[in-house]
Amino acid sequence: MSRPANHPPSIHILQINQNDDHIAAEKTIAFLHRFNSSISPSDHQLILLIQEPYYWVHGSPSCPKNYTSFYIHTPASGESKALKARTLILCPQSLTPQIVGHFSTRDTVMVRILFDNRAVLLISCYFPDKQNPANQLKSIDPAIRCDTILGGDINLKHPLWGSPSVEQHALLVEEFALSHSLSCLNHNKNAGPSFQSSRGSSFIDTSFASYNLCSALLSWEQLPIDALSSDHTAFLFSFQGSQRPLLPNAPSIINLQTKQNTEQ
């Protein structure tokens, strides 16, 4: 992973479903610290896209120094109990992260960062098992106004992300990706099942990125199933920056946020 210290800054992303397990949460943070100590000083620290995170007794996830955590709990309403967020993003503050709160939910948290002089949207999503994802995809749709990186446990099977079979609802995800020019990063990677338990195994986790970002993809790999003590495998991938100048009309975090506010 080491490269010359003067190369354009890269971003590195770890995607993992922790299955609400404290050991998986501890190992994820330990992995983050080891990884950050191994990369070039010019690179940004590791971003975490987490599904079904573990919350400690105080009700919050672990958040390392110089990081910001982003998640949306659903508050109690009437007879409905409060519901903990099922998605989480931990982002280094060097990327000036800002939550896209108007579109984020407990199952889809979205954060804009500034990378390579452009706004990039990070999405961590969890699709509940055996449910039609149409409404959730519809809620994500208006937020994608810039290059996007999406990682999630979508609980759906499709050959696009390695499954030998396809589910009808997975076709909606494929159509969504095509409509937003998103490429599946674990397509044709010869990766194994992303979920393994005593009940069997399946391909239900996937990563997507905008076509513009895929040209800068440095690597994508699937970690061993026991690496972080979860029943889901983790994905680790990186994008190389180009140190390109900021174009006068290029979208930034500030003007994207302003556009969002004026449309509300």
Secondary structure, 3 states (H helix, E strand, C coil): CCCCCCCCCEEEEEEEECCCCHHHHHHHHHHHHHHHHHCCCCCCCCEEEEECCCCCCCCCCCCCCCEEEECCCECCECCECCECCCEEEEEEHHHCCEECCCCCCCCEEEEEEEECCEEEEEEEEECCCCCCCHHHHHHHHHHCCCEEEEEEECCCCCHHHCCCCCCCCHHHHHHHHHHCCEEECCCCCCCCCCEEECCEEECCEEEEEEHHHHCCEEEEEECCCCCCCCCECCEEEEEECCCCCCCCCCCCHHHHHHHHHHHC
